[in-house]
Amino acid sequence: MTPTQNSTPIFSGEFCHSLDPKNRVTIPSRWRATEADEFFLMADRSGQFLKVMPPEHFRAVAEKLKADPTITPKDRTVFLRLFYSGAQQVVSDKQGRVIVPEELGKAVGLKGEVVLVGALETFELWNPAAWTATKQTEESTFERVADLIGL
């Protein structure tokens, strides 16, 4: 976690780590704030990777939902139920490892090597082959947006 001036974590970079026999993966040291960082893991809607969110980002989902007047109370309740029931809370150990729940890892094909991908306020856990294919597929979108914003 690279702190900015307002202490908001920024997850950037790409790291390859292995799942150990206990299904633990090491979070890169620069992404860690304390000896016991808390995260919420859930399979992305695409089913290709696990999204990993710090608690403040995880809580912010409900705040965004409450602030949107176009979402009905019933839809809000349904979304919250499915979103939060699909997530698992994990806490890192002193070595910066978190346990990837077996059912979540299987859902996105995590086994052996795992790629940790920074995504600003969150990060992702990918199967290396799926990550490589996604990067190739999404390169044209990246280039187009980079041109639009003058990078």
C-alpha positions in Angstrom: 0.0 0.0 0.0 1.6 3.2 -1.1 0.2 6.0 1.0 -0.7 9.3 -0.7 -0.8 12.7 1.0 -4.3 11.9 2.3 -3.3 8.4 3.4 -5.5 6.7 0.9 -3.8 3.4 -0.2 -2.8 3.0 -3.8 -2.3 -0.5 -5.0 0.0 -0.5 -8.0 2.2 -3.0 -9.7 2.1 -6.7 -10.6 3.6 -9.5 -8.5 3.8 -13.2 -9.0 3.6 -15.3 -5.8 2.8 -18.9 -5.0 -0.1 -20.3 -3.0 1.5 -22.3 -0.2 0.2 -25.7 0.9 -2.2 -23.9 3.4 -3.6 -21.8 0.5 -1.8 -18.7 1.7 -0.5 -16.0 -0.6 1.9 -13.2 0.5 0.8 -9.6 0.0 3.6 -7.5 -1.4 5.3 -5.6 1.5 4.7 -2.2 -0.1 0.9 -2.9 -0.1 0.9 -3.7 3.7 0.1 -1.0 6.3 0.3 -3.1 9.5 1.3 -6.6 10.7 -2.4 -7.6 10.5 -4.0 -6.0 7.5 -7.7 -6.8 6.9 -9.1 -7.4 3.4 -12.3 -8.7 1.9 -12.1 -11.2 -1.0 -14.7 -12.0 -3.5 -14.9 -13.4 -7.0 -15.3 -10.8 -9.6 -18.6 -10.9 -11.5 -16.7 -12.0 -14.6 -15.5 -15.1 -12.7 -11.9 -14.5 -13.8 -10.2 -13.2 -10.7 -10.6 -12.4 -7.0 -11.1 -8.8 -6.1 -9.4 -7.8 -2.8 -10.7 -4.8 -1.0 -9.5 -3.0 2.2 -12.4 -2.5 4.7 -12.9 1.2 3.9 -13.4 0.4 0.2 -15.7 -2.6 1.0 -17.8 -0.4 3.3 -17.9 2.4 0.7 -19.9 0.1 -1.6 -23.0 0.3 0.7 -22.5 4.1 1.0 -22.5 4.5 -2.8 -25.6 2.3 -3.0 -27.5 4.4 -0.4 -26.5 7.6 -2.1 -28.0 6.6 -5.5 -31.7 7.6 -5.6 -32.3 5.6 -8.8 -31.9 2.3 -6.9 -35.1 1.1 -5.3 -35.1 -0.1 -1.7 -35.9 -3.7 -2.8 -33.0 -3.7 -5.3 -30.7 -2.2 -2.7 -31.6 -5.0 -0.3 -31.0 -7.7 -2.9 -27.7 -6.2 -4.0 -26.4 -5.9 -0.5 -27.4 -9.4 0.4 -25.7 -11.0 -2.6 -22.6 -8.7 -2.6 -21.8 -9.1 1.1 -22.7 -12.8 1.3 -20.2 -13.5 -1.6 -17.3 -11.9 0.3 -14.9 -13.4 2.8 -12.9 -11.5 5.3 -9.2 -12.3 5.7 -6.5 -10.9 8.0 -2.8 -11.1 7.1 -0.4 -12.8 9.5 2.9 -11.3 10.6 4.6 -12.5 7.3 2.0 -10.6 5.3 0.2 -13.8 4.1 -3.6 -14.2 3.7 -5.5 -17.4 3.3 -7.4 -17.6 0.1 -10.6 -19.4 0.9 -10.6 -22.7 -1.1 -14.1 -22.2 -2.7 -13.1 -18.7 -3.9 -9.8 -19.8 -5.3 -11.4 -22.7 -7.1 -14.1 -20.4 -8.6 -11.5 -18.4 -10.5 -8.9 -21.1 -11.1 -6.2 -20.2 -8.6 -3.7 -22.9 -8.0 0.1 -22.8 -7.6 1.2 -19.5 -9.0 -0.9 -16.4 -8.5 -0.5 -12.9 -10.0 -1.4 -10.0 -7.7 -2.5 -7.0 -9.8 -2.8 -3.5 -8.4 -6.0 -1.7 -9.3 -5.7 1.7 -7.4 -8.0 1.3 -4.3 -8.2 -2.5 -4.6 -6.1 -5.3 -6.0 -6.8 -8.6 -7.8 -5.6 -12.2 -7.6 -5.4 -13.8 -11.0 -4.4 -17.2 -12.5 -1.3 -16.3 -14.6 -2.7 -17.6 -17.9 -6.0 -15.7 -17.4 -4.1 -12.5 -16.5 -1.8 -12.8 -19.6 -4.8 -13.3 -21.9 -6.7 -10.4 -20.3 -3.8 -8.0 -20.7 -3.6 -8.9 -24.4 -7.3 -8.5 -24.9 -7.5 -5.2 -23.0 -4.4 -3.5 -24.5 -6.3 -1.7 -27.2 -8.7 -0.2 -24.6 -5.8 0.9 -22.5 -4.1 2.6 -25.5 -7.4 4.3 -26.6 -8.0 5.7 -23.1 -4.4 6.7 -22.7 -4.7 8.8 -25.9 -7.9 10.3 -24.6 -6.3 11.5 -21.4 -3.1 12.6 -23.0 -0.7 9.9 -21.7 
